Amino acid sequence: MRLRNKPWAEEFIHAHPDVILPNPEQHKGDWSNVFGNDHPIHIEVGTGKGQFVLGMALQNPNINYIGIELYDSVIVSALERIVEADKPANLRLLKVNGAKLQDYFAKGDVNRVYLNFSDPWPKARHAKRRLTHESFLAIYENVLIERGEIHFKTDNRGLFEYSLVSMNAYGMALNYVSLDLHANMPEDNVMTEYEEKFSAKGQPIYRLECQFRKQVGA
């Protein structure tokens, strides 16, 4: 994905520290203080332009959502959306690297991780960059509650098959698998920008829900 430079993005981001938290590491283990409640926290790693995470926050006011995106030029679009929606109280953004979640979340801070239309990194030598690689699964496990969940959507068949194998090899329980989500789409499904684009072209959307198993001896 080619990122367009937006010279105004940095200033706009700094103008909204109540949405994009400037020092998220300070809230590790204490996110209830940020939201003012003890509601479950769901995070989206690679939130893009924010359509999904905003839609979920509006649909589920008793769940707290955090969208994670690294690049100014992308996260600023999500910020614009959120500002236009009057900044839902149960939604925040972090401009951080998803590979460093443990810097910002303690074990049990997060109830669910969403991965939507992640970069497939199709070349074999780039497998470790895929967000469903075992190294990333270990990161998610270390911030999720016991038996926490990952919900994953993609239009890329190769990435979906790889993810099924990776999660199964990690010992996760596959609770739901769909090879064509829109053939029997749940009423509460919130679409991402990519999902709208690809499904409009007739491409199947693949989705899975998986869960970490209870650790032996826990």
Number of C-alpha atoms within 10 A of each C-alpha: 4 4 9 9 10 11 10 11 18 12 10 14 20 13 11 14 13 15 20 23 18 16 11 17 15 13 16 15 16 15 21 15 10 15 16 10 13 14 16 15 22 24 23 24 23 24 27 26 22 26 18 22 28 27 15 21 20 17 13 12 14 14 18 25 29 23 26 24 24 16 15 19 19 21 25 25 16 23 23 15 16 22 13 10 11 8 17 17 16 22 25 25 27 22 20 19 14 20 14 12 19 16 16 20 22 19 15 16 20 26 20 21 22 20 18 23 21 19 14 20 15 13 7 7 8 10 16 13 15 18 24 25 17 17 14 18 17 12 15 27 22 19 23 23 19 18 18 20 25 26 17 22 22 23 22 17 14 12 23 22 11 16 19 17 14 16 20 13 10 16 12 19 15 16 11 11 15 16 15 15 17 17 10 8 10 9 6 8 13 16 17 20 14 15 21 12 12 14 16 10 9 9 14 20 22 21 20 19 16 20 20 21 15 12 8 5 4 5
